[in-house]
Every structure is written in structure tokens, then in C-alpha cells.
Amino acid sequence: MNTFTKLAGSVALLLAATSAHAEKWDMALAYSATNYHSEIAAEFAAAVTEATGGDLEVVTHPGGSLFGGSEIFGAVRKGLAPIGERLISALGNDNALFEVDSVPFLATGFADSKKLYDASKPALIEALEESRLHFLYSCPWPPQGFYSVKEANSLDDLSGLKFRAYNATTSKMAEGLGMLPTKIEAAELSQAFATGVAQSMISSGSTGYDRKLWEHVSHYYDVKAWLPRNMVIVNGKAWGRLSEDNQAALTAAAADAEAKCWAKAEELDSWYIEQFEANGMKVEKLNREMQAEFERVGAELKAAWLERAGDAGAAVLEAYGK
């Protein structure tokens, strides 16, 4: 056997060994590839792949192409996907603590939202560990505004409007204001408004911009009701299979992604609203009467949440300072 043949054989064995140890993770994402959540997730995935020298390759699947938004949490928990991103408050039926970031008017700006996140993070991680999941990072949405196909100057204006809900809080808020909630995931939003299945919603400027809702919705009210967050989670068994070095690489990349995401959300907040105005939507504040009605329902929902969340919820609010 000549030297070249021996060298070729050695390279083949090395490649085979590397291939045997390399692992690929498909990352399930609910939002479009151009949404900043998905863009930062893609940067996170690339950073992990680079930091592990390809030992762990993370590949993102945006727009619900791997699993729909409502399926991602269960898919990761069952190991059908090793990693994914999910809106935390949509999981309130599993644990009331998951809804804390969507308690109306509890945290209405980025500074308070970050403070609330820090206060609730230990309880969030503990709840996820009970479901055999590992927490990586959390990313906020801009403050929630109210979209409507008509003016909202009184409760009579809202009566009977079909309202797109994405969690229990938005459903109950719609009901408290006299609207009719219907569960619609982000990927189905444009069609829902185009066909009249939805006529109003509370959501961030990001969602409205991504779906070009100015094509169907005439009014945006800058309510700043709350700042919901997404989280990136890993299946517990998949996490446990990683080496300590690869776990450290994921943790470091997650910290960078979280910092970028908070900064990006705050940067884009006012920009989204400017885009609504530029595309013909009427952007304004609720009048005093309607703001009071929104806050009335918000107070009722906060009390109901505290009752469901019990001592654990009260402890989070105490740590938050409210």
C-alpha cells in the first residue's frame, strides 16, 4: 500500500469518526424568516454550529414549516424536535406562571418588562424542568396595541367584532370588551383578516408589519397593554446527550441572542408604528373612556390570574415589586 493510499484511508476514517459524533438539530420556529425573532434564531443557530466546530449543527425552520406554532412546545417536549421557540403565554393552560408577561398593564415598557422577566425567570425555569425541558433564552415582542377595522371610540364600536386571540388573556380581554374571540396563529393571520374571520386583535407592531395588516385594517391604537415574550427551549434528553463543552457553547450563544433580541425589539417598536402610518393606517391613542375600559378589564384579568397562579404568582409579583 503506497503512502497516498494510506493517507486517503486515514482521512476517510477521520471523516467517518467526525460524522458519527456530529449531531443535527432542527429548530422549529412559528414566525416568518424575516421576523426579527426568526432572524436572531438563525444567527443563534449559526453561532452554535461555529462554536462547536460543526459537532452540533442547528438548522432553523421558520414560518411553522416544521411544526405549527401551537404544536412546537409539545413537539419539543416529546422529542419530535430537539429545539424550538414558542410564545410563553400561549402555554397558560399548562401553568398559570407562563402567563405572567401577558397580565394586562402589569409591565407596559421595556424596562419594566425586563424587570418582570428577571423576577419570574427562576419559576419559569423550574416549571420547564418539571416538563423535562431546558430553557435557553427569552425574547420580547414590542408593547401590544389594538388593531381594528373600524374606529374604537366606545364599547358599542367594539360590540360583536371578531377578535383574533393568541392566548387565554387575549380571549378573556376580548370577551370583557364585548368582542368575539377566535384562536388564530400568526401564520394564518393575513388570510383571517382578508376573509373577515378576524376584524380586530391585540398584538405587537411586529405582527402587524410582518402580515401587512394595513391591507385589511384601518386603525391601530397604541395601547401598550403588555409585552409578551417567546422562549427557546430544548428537549431535556437532547440537552443531556450533549458534552459539557457543547452545552456551554449553546448557553453562551443563547445569552448573546437574548441580548440582541431585547435590543432589537426596542429599536423596532416605534419604527413599526411609523410604517403603519406610511401605509395609510390611522395610528392614535385610545380616548380616555376607552383606555379606562381596557384597564378595567385588565384589572379583572390580573385578579383572576393571581387566583390561578396562587402563592407562586404572588411571589413573582412580590419579587417584581408590584
C-alpha positions in Angstrom: 0.0 0.0 0.0 1.6 3.3 -1.1 1.7 6.5 1.1 -1.2 8.2 -0.8 -3.5 5.2 -0.2 -2.6 5.1 3.5 -3.3 8.9 3.7 -6.6 8.6 1.9 -7.6 5.8 4.2 -6.7 7.8 7.3 -8.7 10.8 6.1 -11.8 8.6 5.4 -11.6 7.1 8.9 -11.3 10.6 10.4 -14.3 11.9 8.4 -16.3 8.8 9.4 -15.5 9.3 13.0 -16.4 13.0 12.8 -19.7 12.2 11.1 -20.5 9.7 13.7 -20.2 12.2 16.5 -21.8 15.2 14.7 -25.4 15.9 15.5 -28.0 18.0 13.7 -30.8 19.8 15.5 -33.8 21.1 13.5 -35.2 24.2 15.3 -38.9 24.8 15.0 -40.0 28.4 14.6 -43.5 29.8 14.2 -42.8 33.1 12.6 -41.6 34.2 9.1 -38.0 34.1 8.2 -37.9 37.9 8.0 -39.3 38.4 11.5 -36.6 39.5 14.0 -37.3 36.5 16.2 -36.5 34.2 13.4 -33.6 36.2 12.2 -31.9 36.2 15.6 -32.7 32.5 16.0 -30.9 31.9 12.7 -27.9 33.9 14.0 -28.0 31.8 17.2 -28.1 28.6 15.2 -25.1 29.7 13.1 -23.2 30.7 16.2 -23.8 27.3 17.8 -22.7 25.4 14.7 -19.5 27.5 14.5 -18.7 27.4 18.3 -19.0 23.6 18.3 -16.9 23.2 15.2 -19.9 21.6 13.4 -20.1 19.0 16.2 -23.7 20.3 16.7 -25.4 21.8 13.7 -28.6 23.8 14.4 -30.9 24.4 11.4 -33.8 26.7 11.7 -37.3 26.1 10.1 -39.3 29.4 10.2 -42.9 30.1 9.3 -44.3 26.9 11.0 -42.7 24.8 8.3 -41.5 22.1 10.7 -44.3 22.4 13.3 -47.1 24.9 13.6 -46.9 27.5 16.4 -49.4 25.6 18.6 -47.5 22.3 18.1 -44.0 23.4 18.9 -44.0 23.2 22.7 -45.4 19.6 22.6 -43.1 18.6 19.8 -40.0 19.7 21.8 -41.3 18.1 25.0 -41.9 14.8 23.2 -38.6 14.9 21.4 -40.1 15.2 17.9 -38.0 18.3 17.6 -34.9 18.9 19.8 -35.3 22.6 20.0 -37.9 25.3 19.2 -39.3 28.7 20.0 -42.8 29.3 21.5 -44.9 32.2 22.8 -44.8 31.6 26.5 -48.2 33.0 27.4 -49.9 30.5 25.0 -49.0 27.8 27.5 -51.1 29.2 30.3 -53.2 26.0 30.4 -50.1 24.1 31.4 -49.1 26.5 34.1 -50.5 29.9 35.0 -47.0 31.3 35.6 -46.4 31.1 31.9 -48.9 34.0 31.5 -47.2 36.5 33.8 -45.8 38.5 31.0 -49.3 39.0 29.5 -51.1 40.2 32.6 -52.6 43.5 31.2 -50.9 46.7 32.2 -48.5 45.0 34.7 -45.5 45.8 32.6 -46.0 48.3 29.7 -42.5 49.3 28.8 -39.2 47.5 28.1 -37.6 48.4 31.4 -40.5 47.0 33.5 -40.8 44.0 31.2 -37.1 43.1 31.7 -37.6 43.5 35.5 -40.6 41.3 35.4 -38.7 38.7 33.3 -35.9 38.7 35.9 -38.4 38.3 38.7 -40.2 35.4 37.0 -37.3 33.6 35.4 -36.5 31.2 38.2 -40.1 30.0 38.4 -40.2 29.7 34.6 -37.0 27.5 34.5 -38.4 25.3 37.3 -41.7 24.8 35.5 -39.9 23.8 32.3 -37.6 21.4 34.2 -40.7 19.6 35.5 -41.7 19.1 31.9 -38.2 17.8 31.1 -37.3 20.8 29.1 -34.2 23.0 29.2 -34.6 26.8 28.9 -32.1 28.7 26.7 -33.4 32.3 26.2 -36.4 34.6 26.0 -37.2 37.3 23.5 -39.8 40.0 23.9 -42.3 41.5 21.5 -42.9 45.2 21.4 -45.8 46.6 23.5 -49.2 45.3 22.4 -51.5 47.6 20.5 -55.1 47.3 19.4 -55.9 46.7 15.7 -59.4 47.3 14.4 -61.2 47.5 11.0 -63.2 50.4 12.5 -62.9 53.2 15.0 -62.9 52.3 18.6 -64.4 55.3 20.4 -66.8 53.4 22.6 -67.7 49.9 23.7 -70.6 50.0 21.2 -68.0 50.3 18.4 -66.4 47.0 19.6 -69.5 45.1 20.2 -69.6 41.8 18.2 -66.2 42.4 16.5 -64.4 39.2 15.6 -61.2 39.2 17.6 -58.1 37.2 16.9 -56.9 35.7 20.1 -53.5 34.0 20.6 -53.7 33.1 24.3 -56.2 32.9 27.2 -55.5 36.5 28.2 -56.4 37.9 24.8 -59.5 35.8 24.6 -60.8 37.0 28.0 -59.9 40.6 27.2 -61.9 40.4 24.0 -64.9 39.0 25.9 -64.6 41.6 28.6 -64.8 44.3 25.9 -67.8 42.8 24.1 -65.9 41.2 21.2 -65.9 37.6 19.9 -62.5 35.8 20.3 -61.3 33.2 17.9 -57.9 31.4 18.1 -55.7 32.2 15.1 -52.0 31.5 14.8 -49.7 34.1 13.3 -49.1 32.2 10.1 -52.9 32.3 9.4 -53.3 36.0 10.2 -53.4 37.6 6.8 -56.0 35.3 5.5 -58.1 35.6 8.6 -58.3 39.4 8.2 -58.7 39.2 4.4 -61.7 36.9 4.7 -63.3 38.6 7.7 -62.7 35.8 10.1 -60.8 38.4 12.2 -61.6 42.1 12.5 -59.6 43.1 15.4 -56.8 42.0 17.7 -54.3 43.0 20.4 -50.8 42.3 19.2 -47.4 43.9 18.6 -46.4 46.2 15.8 -44.1 43.4 14.6 -47.0 41.0 13.9 -49.0 43.7 12.0 -46.0 44.7 9.9 -45.0 41.1 9.0 -48.5 40.4 7.8 -49.0 43.8 6.1 -52.2 44.3 8.0 -52.7 47.8 6.6 -54.1 46.0 3.6 -57.1 44.9 5.7 -57.1 47.0 8.9 -57.7 50.8 9.1 -56.9 51.6 12.8 -54.1 51.0 15.2 -54.3 52.1 18.8 -51.1 52.4 20.7 -52.4 50.8 23.9 -49.1 49.4 25.3 -51.1 46.7 27.1 -48.2 44.3 27.9 -45.0 42.9 26.3 -45.3 39.1 25.7 -42.2 37.0 25.3 -41.2 34.0 23.4 -38.8 31.4 24.7 -36.3 29.0 23.1 -36.4 25.6 24.8 -34.5 22.3 24.3 -35.8 18.7 24.9 -34.3 17.5 28.1 -32.9 14.2 26.8 -31.3 16.0 23.8 -29.7 18.5 26.1 -28.4 15.7 28.3 -26.7 14.0 25.4 -24.5 17.0 24.7 -21.0 17.3 26.0 -20.3 19.9 28.6 -18.4 22.0 26.0 -21.3 21.9 23.6 -23.8 22.8 26.4 -21.5 25.8 27.3 -21.5 26.8 23.6 -25.3 26.8 23.5 -25.6 28.7 26.7 -23.2 31.4 25.5 -24.9 31.7 22.1 -28.3 31.9 23.9 -27.1 34.8 26.1 -25.9 36.7 23.0 -29.2 36.0 21.2 -31.3 37.2 24.2 -29.4 40.5 24.5 -29.7 41.1 20.7 -33.4 40.3 20.8 -34.3 42.7 23.6 -32.3 45.5 21.9 -33.9 44.8 18.5 -37.5 44.7 19.9 -37.0 48.1 21.5 -35.4 49.5 18.3 -38.2 48.4 16.1 -41.1 49.4 18.4 -41.5 53.0 17.1 -40.4 52.0 13.5 -43.3 49.6 13.1 -45.8 52.3 14.0 -44.1 54.7 11.5 -44.6 52.0 8.8 -48.3 51.7 9.7 -48.8 55.5 9.2 -46.7 55.4 6.0 -49.0 52.7 4.6 -52.2 54.5 5.4 -53.3 53.2 8.8 -54.7 55.7 11.3 -52.5 55.5 14.4 -53.7 57.1 17.6 -54.2 56.6 21.4 -57.5 55.3 22.8 -59.7 58.1 24.2 -59.9 58.4 28.0 -63.1 56.4 28.2 -61.9 53.5 26.2 -58.5 53.4 27.9 -60.3 53.2 31.2 -62.4 50.3 29.8 -59.3 48.4 28.7 -57.7 49.0 32.1 -60.9 47.8 33.9 -60.8 44.5 32.1 -57.1 44.3 32.7 -57.5 44.7 36.4 -60.1 41.9 36.4 -57.7 39.6 34.5 -54.9 40.4 36.9 -57.0 39.4 39.8 -58.1 36.2 38.0 -54.5 35.4 37.1 -53.4 35.8 40.7 -56.1 33.5 41.9 -55.0 30.8 39.4 -51.3 31.3 40.0 -51.6 31.2 43.7 -48.6 31.6 46.0 -46.2 31.1 43.2 -47.7 34.0 41.2 -47.8 36.2 44.3 -44.1 35.5 44.9 -43.3 36.6 41.4 -45.2 39.9 41.8 -43.5 40.5 45.1 -40.1 40.0 43.5 -41.2 42.3 40.7 -42.3 44.9 43.2 -46.0 45.2 42.2 
